[in-house]
Amino acid sequence: MSIAEFQRAFADLIASPERCVALREGNADVLAGYDITPREKKRLATMVQHEAMSVNCSLYRVNRLIPVYSVLPHSCRLLGDRLMDELDAFWAASRHATLQYRWESWRFGLWLEERIAARRLPGGPVEDAIRLEMAMFDVQAAARGDNSGSRRRVVLLRYDPDELLDPMIAAEDLQPLASGVTVLIDATGQQLAVRRVDDRLEGKVA
């Protein structure tokens, strides 16, 4: 048994419910790209029929969603019904999952920004939310006592940061400001503070 290739095929099936369904329906081409024996192919075809395979697929998706949602909750919320389509497309294009929160969320954030730039995904407040939340996570993840200023970040936004971080405000109700607002994200204190630099008024505190 070619263990490495068998394990790779099995992992790819877990990562793609669509491939599992195709193999269940008898599409042998799903396994065409793997150097495995006919016996191993038959074994995989039997495994995808088991109800536990659906559980494996679900757990895989949940484990990949947790890092993204933990770092980008408001970005995910503002995506609304488009979230799962974007996640499915992202996961299909990026098989190498990692549970390192910053790396997985950063990759998804970059994916969304590229999709928006290519006009495959509407922009608007979600762009600001991605920028703001990644900066918020970065300053909190930076080491304390670092004199480089890594626990502070300045971000330029087109939408009001208080409204972006308000779960009660729907994406369609958010309106861009007449002019951009510069926001200071500060994690040097006991609590993360996000405040406008121009008027020095403290905004959302998380």
C-alpha positions in Angstrom: 0.0 0.0 0.0 1.4 3.4 -1.0 0.7 5.0 2.4 1.7 8.6 1.5 -0.5 8.8 -1.6 -3.4 7.0 0.0 -3.3 9.5 2.9 -3.0 12.4 0.5 -6.1 11.2 -1.4 -8.0 10.7 1.8 -7.1 14.1 3.1 -8.2 15.7 -0.1 -11.5 14.0 0.1 -12.1 15.2 3.6 -11.2 18.8 2.4 -13.7 18.6 -0.4 -17.3 17.4 0.2 -17.8 17.8 -3.6 -15.1 15.3 -4.3 -16.7 12.9 -1.8 -20.1 13.2 -3.5 -18.6 12.7 -6.9 -16.8 9.5 -5.7 -20.0 8.3 -4.0 -21.8 8.7 -7.4 -19.2 6.5 -9.1 -16.9 9.1 -10.6 -13.6 7.3 -10.5 -11.8 10.3 -12.1 -11.7 11.9 -8.6 -8.9 9.5 -7.8 -7.1 9.8 -11.1 -4.3 12.0 -9.9 -3.1 9.7 -7.1 -0.5 6.9 -7.4 -2.6 4.3 -5.6 -3.6 0.8 -6.3 -7.0 -0.4 -7.5 -7.5 -1.9 -4.0 -6.8 1.4 -2.4 -9.2 3.2 -4.8 -11.9 0.6 -3.9 -11.2 1.2 -0.2 -11.5 5.0 -0.5 -14.7 4.5 -2.5 -16.1 2.4 0.4 -14.9 4.9 3.0 -16.8 7.9 1.4 -20.0 5.9 1.7 -19.7 5.8 5.5 -21.6 8.4 7.5 -18.5 9.2 9.4 -17.0 10.7 6.3 -19.6 13.5 6.4 -18.6 14.1 10.0 -15.0 14.3 8.9 -15.8 16.8 6.2 -17.8 18.9 8.7 -15.1 19.0 11.3 -12.6 20.0 8.7 -14.7 22.9 7.6 -15.3 24.0 11.2 -11.6 23.8 12.1 -10.8 26.0 9.1 -13.6 28.4 9.9 -12.6 29.0 13.6 -9.4 30.9 12.9 -11.0 33.0 10.2 -14.1 33.9 12.3 -12.0 34.5 15.5 -9.9 37.2 13.8 -12.4 38.5 11.2 -15.9 38.3 12.8 -17.2 41.6 11.5 -15.8 41.0 8.1 -17.6 37.6 8.0 -20.8 39.2 9.3 -20.7 42.0 6.6 -20.2 39.4 3.9 -23.6 38.0 4.9 -24.9 35.3 2.5 -21.7 35.6 0.4 -19.5 34.3 3.2 -19.8 30.5 2.6 -19.4 30.9 -1.2 -16.2 32.8 -0.6 -14.9 30.4 2.0 -15.7 27.4 -0.3 -13.8 29.1 -3.1 -10.9 30.0 -0.8 -10.7 26.5 0.6 -10.8 25.0 -2.9 -7.9 27.2 -4.0 -6.0 26.8 -0.8 -5.8 23.2 0.3 -3.0 23.7 2.8 -4.9 24.6 5.9 -3.3 25.9 9.1 -4.8 26.5 12.5 -2.4 29.4 13.1 -5.0 32.1 13.5 -3.1 35.1 11.9 -1.9 33.1 8.9 -5.2 31.5 8.0 -7.2 34.7 8.6 -4.6 36.8 6.7 -4.8 34.5 3.7 -8.5 34.7 3.7 -8.4 38.5 4.1 -6.0 38.8 1.2 -8.2 36.5 -0.8 -11.2 38.7 -0.3 -9.2 41.9 -1.1 -8.0 40.3 -4.4 -11.5 39.2 -5.2 -12.8 42.8 -4.6 -10.0 44.3 -6.6 -10.9 41.9 -9.5 -14.6 43.0 -9.1 -15.6 39.4 -8.4 -16.9 40.5 -5.0 -18.6 43.8 -4.1 -16.4 46.0 -1.9 -17.8 48.6 0.4 -17.6 48.3 4.2 -16.2 44.8 4.2 -12.9 46.2 2.8 -12.6 48.5 5.8 -13.6 45.8 8.2 -10.9 43.5 6.8 -8.3 46.2 7.2 -9.4 47.2 10.6 -9.8 43.7 12.1 -6.4 42.5 10.8 -4.7 45.6 12.3 -6.6 45.0 15.6 -5.4 41.4 15.7 -1.8 42.4 14.8 -1.4 44.9 17.6 -2.8 42.5 20.1 -0.6 39.7 19.0 2.6 41.9 19.2 4.9 41.4 22.2 4.4 43.7 25.1 7.3 45.9 25.9 8.3 46.1 22.3 9.6 49.7 21.7 9.1 49.5 18.0 5.5 50.7 18.3 4.1 47.4 17.0 1.2 47.5 19.5 -0.1 50.6 17.8 -1.3 51.0 14.3 -2.8 53.8 12.2 -5.5 52.9 9.6 -7.4 55.0 7.1 -11.0 54.1 6.8 -13.9 55.2 4.5 -16.6 54.1 7.0 -17.3 55.0 10.6 -15.3 52.4 12.8 -18.0 52.4 15.5 -20.6 51.4 12.9 -18.3 48.8 11.3 -17.9 47.1 14.7 -21.6 47.3 15.7 -23.2 43.9 15.1 -26.7 45.6 15.2 -26.0 47.5 12.0 -26.5 45.6 8.7 -24.1 46.0 5.9 -26.7 47.6 3.6 -27.2 50.3 6.3 -23.6 51.4 6.4 -22.8 54.5 4.4 -19.3 55.9 3.5 -18.2 59.0 5.2 -17.9 62.3 3.3 -14.2 62.1 3.8 -12.0 59.3 5.1 -11.2 59.0 8.8 -7.8 58.1 10.3 -8.0 55.7 13.2 -5.5 54.8 15.8 -5.6 51.2 17.1 -3.8 51.1 20.4 -3.1 47.9 22.4 -0.6 49.4 24.8 -3.2 49.5 27.6 -5.3 46.9 29.4 -8.0 47.1 26.7 -7.8 47.5 23.0 -8.8 51.0 22.0 -9.8 52.3 18.6 -10.1 56.0 18.3 -10.2 58.7 15.6 -6.9 60.5 15.3 -8.4 63.7 13.7 -10.8 64.6 16.5 -9.2 62.5 19.3 -12.5 61.2 20.3 -12.4 57.6 21.6 -14.4 55.2 19.5 -15.1 51.6 19.9 -13.3 49.8 22.7 -13.0 46.1 22.3 
